[in-house]
Structures are given as structure tokens and as C-alpha cells.
Amino acid sequence: MSASRRYEVTVTRTGLAPGRLAAPGRFDLVEVVSLDDMEVVLFWDVPARDTARMEAALREELARMGEEEFLARWSAVVSPDDI
């Protein structure tokens, strides 16, 4: 089954400015949430300038990969540099 049927990506931005204009110290929260029980499965505090890139990669692989493959791949990601 596709991972997109089990999980959803949620992004919480901590400022009003777009990521590329954000202050260097701003971090946004990126979460992968289980649709079954609405529990957070994976989460990262991401520098605002990297949030859009990480969100796009997550959404692309969520649609393309199976559940177990998606979790195995993204459980190993510690920062946006690991993408």
C-alpha cells in the first residue's frame, strides 16, 4: 500500500516571512502523522530556509514509496542535509 494512504506531512512555520527570507535562527516543525490514530510518527526541527525542500521531498516519496520503505528511509534522516 502507498505510504500516502497511511501518513500525512504537516508543516508548522514559526514566522510570517517565507523561508528564503527568514531569519537565520528560525526553525520550522515538519511532522509525518499517521492517519489511523493522528499520532506523530516522525518529526524534525528544520531551518526555515530548508523547510520547503524537505517538505517537497517528503511529499514526493510519500506518494511513490510503500509504507515500510518510506519509514525506513525517513527514519534515518536527521537533518535536511541527509536528503
mmCIF file of the C-alpha atoms, coordinates in Angstrom:
data_MODEL
# 
_entry.id   MODEL 
# 
loop_
_atom_site.group_PDB 
_atom_site.id 
_atom_site.type_symbol 
_atom_site.label_atom_id 
_atom_site.label_alt_id 
_atom_site.label_comp_id 
_atom_site.label_asym_id 
_atom_site.label_entity_id 
_atom_site.label_seq_id 
_atom_site.pdbx_PDB_ins_code 
_atom_site.Cartn_x 
_atom_site.Cartn_y 
_atom_site.Cartn_z 
_atom_site.occupancy 
_atom_site.B_iso_or_equiv 
_atom_site.pdbx_formal_charge 
_atom_site.auth_seq_id 
_atom_site.auth_comp_id 
_atom_site.auth_asym_id 
_atom_site.auth_atom_id 
_atom_site.pdbx_PDB_model_num 
ATOM 1  C CA . MET A 1 1  ? 0.000  0.000  0.000  1.00 0.00 ? 1  MET A CA 1 
ATOM 2  C CA . SER A 1 2  ? 1.222  3.513  -0.769 1.00 0.00 ? 2  SER A CA 1 
ATOM 3  C CA . ALA A 1 3  ? 2.591  5.439  2.194  1.00 0.00 ? 3  ALA A CA 1 
ATOM 4  C CA . SER A 1 4  ? 0.323  8.370  1.291  1.00 0.00 ? 4  SER A CA 1 
ATOM 5  C CA . ARG A 1 5  ? -2.676 6.287  2.357  1.00 0.00 ? 5  ARG A CA 1 
ATOM 6  C CA . ARG A 1 6  ? -1.211 5.857  5.864  1.00 0.00 ? 6  ARG A CA 1 
ATOM 7  C CA . TYR A 1 7  ? 0.682  9.104  6.527  1.00 0.00 ? 7  TYR A CA 1 
ATOM 8  C CA . GLU A 1 8  ? 0.365  12.845 6.063  1.00 0.00 ? 8  GLU A CA 1 
ATOM 9  C CA . VAL A 1 9  ? 3.009  15.597 6.121  1.00 0.00 ? 9  VAL A CA 1 
ATOM 10 C CA . THR A 1 10 ? 2.315  18.573 8.381  1.00 0.00 ? 10 THR A CA 1 
ATOM 11 C CA . VAL A 1 11 ? 4.474  21.718 8.397  1.00 0.00 ? 11 VAL A CA 1 
ATOM 12 C CA . THR A 1 12 ? 4.260  24.343 11.135 1.00 0.00 ? 12 THR A CA 1 
ATOM 13 C CA . ARG A 1 13 ? 6.008  27.562 10.212 1.00 0.00 ? 13 ARG A CA 1 
ATOM 14 C CA . THR A 1 14 ? 7.145  29.676 13.138 1.00 0.00 ? 14 THR A CA 1 
ATOM 15 C CA . GLY A 1 15 ? 7.215  33.017 11.353 1.00 0.00 ? 15 GLY A CA 1 
ATOM 16 C CA . LEU A 1 16 ? 5.347  35.052 8.778  1.00 0.00 ? 16 LEU A CA 1 
ATOM 17 C CA . ALA A 1 17 ? 8.163  35.510 6.267  1.00 0.00 ? 17 ALA A CA 1 
ATOM 18 C CA . PRO A 1 18 ? 8.731  32.922 3.541  1.00 0.00 ? 18 PRO A CA 1 
ATOM 19 C CA . GLY A 1 19 ? 11.565 30.509 4.286  1.00 0.00 ? 19 GLY A CA 1 
ATOM 20 C CA . ARG A 1 20 ? 14.023 32.077 1.867  1.00 0.00 ? 20 ARG A CA 1 
ATOM 21 C CA . LEU A 1 21 ? 13.593 35.446 3.644  1.00 0.00 ? 21 LEU A CA 1 
ATOM 22 C CA . ALA A 1 22 ? 13.517 34.052 7.189  1.00 0.00 ? 22 ALA A CA 1 
ATOM 23 C CA . ALA A 1 23 ? 15.990 34.988 9.889  1.00 0.00 ? 23 ALA A CA 1 
ATOM 24 C CA . PRO A 1 24 ? 18.890 32.508 10.136 1.00 0.00 ? 24 PRO A CA 1 
ATOM 25 C CA . GLY A 1 25 ? 17.796 31.405 13.619 1.00 0.00 ? 25 GLY A CA 1 
ATOM 26 C CA . ARG A 1 26 ? 14.226 30.474 12.657 1.00 0.00 ? 26 ARG A CA 1 
ATOM 27 C CA . PHE A 1 27 ? 13.244 26.805 12.710 1.00 0.00 ? 27 PHE A CA 1 
ATOM 28 C CA . ASP A 1 28 ? 10.018 25.248 11.425 1.00 0.00 ? 28 ASP A CA 1 
ATOM 29 C CA . LEU A 1 29 ? 8.495  21.934 12.502 1.00 0.00 ? 29 LEU A CA 1 
ATOM 30 C CA . VAL A 1 30 ? 7.990  19.177 9.925  1.00 0.00 ? 30 VAL A CA 1 
ATOM 31 C CA . GLU A 1 31 ? 5.953  16.134 11.019 1.00 0.00 ? 31 GLU A CA 1 
ATOM 32 C CA . VAL A 1 32 ? 4.782  12.878 9.477  1.00 0.00 ? 32 VAL A CA 1 
ATOM 33 C CA . VAL A 1 33 ? 1.439  11.973 11.063 1.00 0.00 ? 33 VAL A CA 1 
ATOM 34 C CA . SER A 1 34 ? -0.314 8.588  10.987 1.00 0.00 ? 34 SER A CA 1 
ATOM 35 C CA . LEU A 1 35 ? -3.816 8.913  9.539  1.00 0.00 ? 35 LEU A CA 1 
ATOM 36 C CA . ASP A 1 36 ? -5.007 5.907  11.574 1.00 0.00 ? 36 ASP A CA 1 
ATOM 37 C CA . ASP A 1 37 ? -4.602 7.482  15.001 1.00 0.00 ? 37 ASP A CA 1 
ATOM 38 C CA . MET A 1 38 ? -3.299 11.013 14.240 1.00 0.00 ? 38 MET A CA 1 
ATOM 39 C CA . GLU A 1 39 ? -0.078 10.303 16.161 1.00 0.00 ? 39 GLU A CA 1 
ATOM 40 C CA . VAL A 1 40 ? 3.214  11.876 15.102 1.00 0.00 ? 40 VAL A CA 1 
ATOM 41 C CA . VAL A 1 41 ? 5.445  9.167  13.633 1.00 0.00 ? 41 VAL A CA 1 
ATOM 42 C CA . LEU A 1 42 ? 8.452  11.280 12.583 1.00 0.00 ? 42 LEU A CA 1 
ATOM 43 C CA . PHE A 1 43 ? 9.388  14.908 13.215 1.00 0.00 ? 43 PHE A CA 1 
ATOM 44 C CA . TRP A 1 44 ? 12.193 17.368 12.579 1.00 0.00 ? 44 TRP A CA 1 
ATOM 45 C CA . ASP A 1 45 ? 13.051 20.931 13.606 1.00 0.00 ? 45 ASP A CA 1 
ATOM 46 C CA . VAL A 1 46 ? 14.227 22.296 10.269 1.00 0.00 ? 46 VAL A CA 1 
ATOM 47 C CA . PRO A 1 47 ? 15.939 25.618 9.495  1.00 0.00 ? 47 PRO A CA 1 
ATOM 48 C CA . ALA A 1 48 ? 13.284 27.724 7.765  1.00 0.00 ? 48 ALA A CA 1 
ATOM 49 C CA . ARG A 1 49 ? 15.398 28.055 4.626  1.00 0.00 ? 49 ARG A CA 1 
ATOM 50 C CA . ASP A 1 50 ? 15.339 24.251 4.169  1.00 0.00 ? 50 ASP A CA 1 
ATOM 51 C CA . THR A 1 51 ? 11.688 23.613 5.061  1.00 0.00 ? 51 THR A CA 1 
ATOM 52 C CA . ALA A 1 52 ? 10.231 23.826 1.533  1.00 0.00 ? 52 ALA A CA 1 
ATOM 53 C CA . ARG A 1 53 ? 12.877 21.482 0.109  1.00 0.00 ? 53 ARG A CA 1 
ATOM 54 C CA . MET A 1 54 ? 12.320 18.906 2.857  1.00 0.00 ? 54 MET A CA 1 
ATOM 55 C CA . GLU A 1 55 ? 8.531  19.151 2.568  1.00 0.00 ? 55 GLU A CA 1 
ATOM 56 C CA . ALA A 1 56 ? 8.681  18.606 -1.206 1.00 0.00 ? 56 ALA A CA 1 
ATOM 57 C CA . ALA A 1 57 ? 10.963 15.577 -0.831 1.00 0.00 ? 57 ALA A CA 1 
ATOM 58 C CA . LEU A 1 58 ? 8.701  14.067 1.832  1.00 0.00 ? 58 LEU A CA 1 
ATOM 59 C CA . ARG A 1 59 ? 5.548  14.534 -0.238 1.00 0.00 ? 59 ARG A CA 1 
ATOM 60 C CA . GLU A 1 60 ? 7.189  13.103 -3.368 1.00 0.00 ? 60 GLU A CA 1 
ATOM 61 C CA . GLU A 1 61 ? 8.435  9.977  -1.598 1.00 0.00 ? 61 GLU A CA 1 
ATOM 62 C CA . LEU A 1 62 ? 5.178  9.607  0.339  1.00 0.00 ? 62 LEU A CA 1 
ATOM 63 C CA . ALA A 1 63 ? 3.354  9.243  -2.993 1.00 0.00 ? 63 ALA A CA 1 
ATOM 64 C CA . ARG A 1 64 ? 5.980  6.984  -4.569 1.00 0.00 ? 64 ARG A CA 1 
ATOM 65 C CA . MET A 1 65 ? 7.024  4.571  -1.788 1.00 0.00 ? 65 MET A CA 1 
ATOM 66 C CA . GLY A 1 66 ? 5.328  1.874  0.208  1.00 0.00 ? 66 GLY A CA 1 
ATOM 67 C CA . GLU A 1 67 ? 4.745  2.309  3.955  1.00 0.00 ? 67 GLU A CA 1 
ATOM 68 C CA . GLU A 1 68 ? 7.700  0.309  5.261  1.00 0.00 ? 68 GLU A CA 1 
ATOM 69 C CA . GLU A 1 69 ? 10.114 1.639  2.654  1.00 0.00 ? 69 GLU A CA 1 
ATOM 70 C CA . PHE A 1 70 ? 9.075  5.231  3.435  1.00 0.00 ? 70 PHE A CA 1 
ATOM 71 C CA . LEU A 1 71 ? 9.506  4.805  7.202  1.00 0.00 ? 71 LEU A CA 1 
ATOM 72 C CA . ALA A 1 72 ? 12.866 3.063  6.799  1.00 0.00 ? 72 ALA A CA 1 
ATOM 73 C CA . ARG A 1 73 ? 14.151 5.819  4.504  1.00 0.00 ? 73 ARG A CA 1 
ATOM 74 C CA . TRP A 1 74 ? 12.952 8.777  6.555  1.00 0.00 ? 74 TRP A CA 1 
ATOM 75 C CA . SER A 1 75 ? 13.747 7.314  9.988  1.00 0.00 ? 75 SER A CA 1 
ATOM 76 C CA . ALA A 1 76 ? 17.405 7.622  9.015  1.00 0.00 ? 76 ALA A CA 1 
ATOM 77 C CA . VAL A 1 77 ? 17.109 11.338 8.150  1.00 0.00 ? 77 VAL A CA 1 
ATOM 78 C CA . VAL A 1 78 ? 18.447 13.564 10.923 1.00 0.00 ? 78 VAL A CA 1 
ATOM 79 C CA . SER A 1 79 ? 18.665 16.887 9.077  1.00 0.00 ? 79 SER A CA 1 
ATOM 80 C CA . PRO A 1 80 ? 17.838 18.345 5.643  1.00 0.00 ? 80 PRO A CA 1 
ATOM 81 C CA . ASP A 1 81 ? 21.459 17.653 4.654  1.00 0.00 ? 81 ASP A CA 1 
ATOM 82 C CA . ASP A 1 82 ? 20.634 13.913 4.691  1.00 0.00 ? 82 ASP A CA 1 
ATOM 83 C CA . ILE A 1 83 ? 18.089 14.244 1.872  1.00 0.00 ? 83 ILE A CA 1 
# 
